[in-house]
Amino acid sequence: MEKSKPKDNIHAKHRRRMRERFDKTGFEGWADHEILEFMLYNVYAQHDTNPIAHKLLKYSNHSIVRLLENANDYGMSENIEGVGVRTVQYLRSINEFMNYYRNMQLTENRTRLDRNSIYDIVKSLDMSDDHEDIYMICLDRLMRIKCIARMTSASDSGYAQVNLNKLLRTATQAKSANVVLVHNHPSGGTDISFEDLHMTVRIDEMLGSLGVFLVDHFIICGDEIVSIKMSIGELYGE
């Protein structure tokens, strides 16, 4: 009697077909769970990754975007059966690499920050849904992007806590002539608080002492973007 083939051989054939399909079309026409199943081959050497892909998507409300955002929370490995820390770390690495690639693309292409590009660039930043984040966009004299860096860490209050030494060091190392700050309001609304105004004025003065001009500090919430420097000008009649 012929011996039955190991189950792993079935998965191996399926993986071979998936890889052949990818070589022909990339991810064009693939369902989200198929893309995730394929990507998880990098974590699971032999296991069937299809059930894990479905569990991950269900946990993230069937959104790959939400899934990668959730990967910053290692609690995923505790809440999804069959998903370990290594899987969560891998998903997080994808998210981090995408952000790194996007920033490097803007930098290496020497993308200019202007009224036409500001909205898309600001919207592309990986802002947290849980706490306020501040990003600094370092620019040369022609307003070309030199680097984009996160300046904050989460605080108990959820408000952005800026490491001013890091901010000044980053601006100096990038040899910035101009700087744009962006921070989010995850709780909703673009109202400018006293803390927002005070922080902007202080950073403006500190950067100015280094010969770096703070072009603006924007608040982003959903599809809204508000200029803090413009509000300061209106407040003081400038």
C-alpha positions in Angstrom: 0.0 0.0 0.0 1.3 3.4 -0.9 2.1 5.6 2.0 0.2 8.9 2.3 2.3 12.0 1.7 3.1 14.2 4.6 0.8 17.1 5.1 3.7 19.5 4.8 4.1 18.5 1.2 0.6 19.8 0.5 1.6 23.1 2.0 4.8 23.1 0.1 3.0 22.7 -3.2 0.5 25.4 -2.3 3.4 27.8 -1.4 5.1 27.0 -4.7 1.9 27.9 -6.6 1.6 31.1 -4.6 5.2 32.1 -5.4 4.7 31.3 -9.1 1.6 33.5 -9.0 3.5 36.3 -7.3 6.3 36.1 -9.9 3.7 36.6 -12.7 1.4 39.3 -11.2 2.8 40.6 -8.0 -0.1 41.2 -5.6 -2.4 42.3 -8.4 -5.8 40.7 -8.0 -5.0 39.1 -4.6 -7.4 39.2 -1.7 -6.1 40.7 1.6 -5.9 37.4 3.3 -3.8 35.9 0.4 -1.3 38.8 0.6 -1.0 38.3 4.4 -0.8 34.5 4.0 2.1 35.0 1.5 4.0 37.5 3.7 3.8 35.2 6.7 5.8 32.6 4.9 8.8 34.6 6.1 7.8 33.8 9.7 6.4 30.3 9.4 8.7 27.9 7.6 6.2 25.1 7.0 2.9 25.8 8.7 -0.3 26.7 6.8 -0.5 30.5 7.2 -3.9 30.9 5.8 -5.8 30.4 9.1 -3.4 32.8 10.9 -3.9 35.4 8.2 -7.7 35.2 8.6 -7.4 35.5 12.4 -5.1 38.5 12.1 -7.5 40.3 9.7 -10.5 39.5 11.8 -8.7 40.9 14.9 -8.0 44.1 12.9 -11.5 44.6 11.5 -10.4 43.2 8.1 -8.0 46.0 7.5 -4.3 45.5 6.7 -3.7 49.2 7.6 -5.2 48.6 11.0 -3.3 45.4 11.4 0.1 47.0 10.9 -0.9 49.8 13.2 -1.9 47.3 15.8 1.5 45.6 15.5 2.9 48.2 17.8 1.0 46.5 20.5 2.5 43.1 21.5 -0.7 42.3 23.2 -1.8 40.9 19.8 0.2 37.8 20.6 -1.9 37.3 23.8 -5.2 37.8 22.1 -4.9 35.8 18.9 -4.5 32.0 19.2 -1.5 30.8 17.3 0.1 34.2 16.9 3.4 34.7 18.8 5.7 37.6 19.5 7.8 36.9 16.5 4.8 37.3 14.2 3.9 40.7 15.8 7.5 41.8 15.6 7.5 40.9 11.9 4.4 42.9 11.2 5.8 45.8 13.1 9.0 45.6 11.0 6.9 45.8 7.8 5.2 48.9 9.1 8.5 50.5 10.2 10.2 49.7 7.0 7.3 51.3 5.0 7.7 54.5 7.0 11.4 54.4 6.6 11.1 53.8 2.8 8.6 56.7 2.5 10.9 59.1 4.3 13.9 58.0 2.3 12.0 58.4 -0.9 11.1 62.0 0.0 14.7 62.7 1.0 16.5 61.1 -1.9 14.2 62.6 -4.4 14.8 65.9 -2.8 11.1 66.6 -2.6 10.2 70.2 -2.0 7.7 71.0 0.7 5.3 73.6 -0.6 1.6 74.4 -0.5 0.8 71.7 -3.1 2.8 68.9 -1.3 2.4 69.7 2.4 -1.0 68.0 2.7 0.1 64.6 1.2 3.4 64.6 3.1 1.8 65.4 6.4 -0.9 62.8 5.9 1.7 60.1 5.1 3.3 60.4 8.6 2.7 57.4 10.9 0.8 59.2 13.6 -0.4 57.2 16.7 -4.1 56.7 17.3 -3.5 56.5 21.1 -1.4 59.6 21.9 -0.1 62.8 20.4 2.9 62.5 18.2 5.2 65.2 16.9 7.3 64.9 13.8 9.9 67.3 12.6 10.5 67.8 8.9 14.1 69.1 8.3 14.5 71.2 5.2 17.3 72.9 3.3 17.2 76.6 2.2 15.2 75.6 -0.9 12.6 73.8 1.3 13.8 70.4 0.1 13.3 67.6 2.6 16.5 66.4 4.3 15.0 64.1 6.9 11.8 63.4 8.8 12.0 62.3 12.4 9.6 61.5 15.3 10.3 63.7 18.2 7.9 62.3 20.9 7.3 59.5 23.2 3.9 58.6 24.8 3.1 60.2 28.2 0.6 59.1 30.8 -1.6 62.1 29.9 -1.5 61.2 26.2 0.0 64.6 25.4 3.1 65.0 23.3 6.3 65.1 25.4 9.1 66.6 23.3 12.7 65.9 24.0 14.1 69.3 23.1 17.7 68.2 23.2 16.9 65.5 20.6 15.0 68.0 18.5 17.9 70.5 18.4 20.4 67.7 17.8 18.4 66.3 14.9 18.0 69.7 13.3 21.7 70.4 13.6 22.9 67.0 12.4 20.6 67.4 9.3 22.2 70.8 8.7 18.6 72.2 8.5 18.0 75.7 7.3 14.2 75.4 7.9 12.0 73.1 10.0 8.3 72.2 9.9 6.7 70.5 13.0 3.6 68.4 12.8 1.6 66.9 15.6 -1.8 65.1 15.8 -4.8 65.3 18.0 -6.0 61.7 18.2 -8.9 62.7 20.5 -10.4 64.8 17.8 -10.6 68.5 17.0 -7.9 70.9 15.9 -8.4 73.4 18.7 -5.0 74.9 19.7 -4.2 74.6 23.4 -2.1 76.9 25.5 0.5 74.0 25.7 0.6 74.0 21.8 1.2 77.7 21.7 3.8 77.7 24.5 5.7 74.7 23.0 5.7 76.3 19.5 7.1 79.7 20.8 9.7 77.9 22.8 10.9 75.7 20.0 10.9 78.7 17.6 13.2 80.6 19.9 15.5 77.7 20.5 15.8 76.8 16.8 16.3 80.5 16.0 19.3 80.6 18.3 20.9 78.0 16.0 20.0 79.9 12.9 17.2 77.5 11.9 13.9 78.9 10.9 10.6 77.3 12.1 8.4 77.6 9.1 5.3 76.4 10.9 3.8 74.0 13.4 0.8 72.1 12.1 -1.9 70.3 14.0 -3.5 67.4 12.1 -6.8 65.7 12.9 -8.5 63.6 10.3 -8.6 65.6 7.1 -8.0 68.9 8.9 -4.7 70.7 9.1 -4.3 73.9 11.2 -1.3 76.3 11.3 -0.2 77.2 14.9 2.1 80.0 13.7 -0.7 81.6 11.8 -2.9 81.5 15.0 0.0 83.1 17.0 0.2 85.8 14.4 -3.6 86.4 14.7 -3.4 86.3 18.5 -0.7 89.0 18.6 -2.0 91.0 15.6 1.1 90.2 13.5 
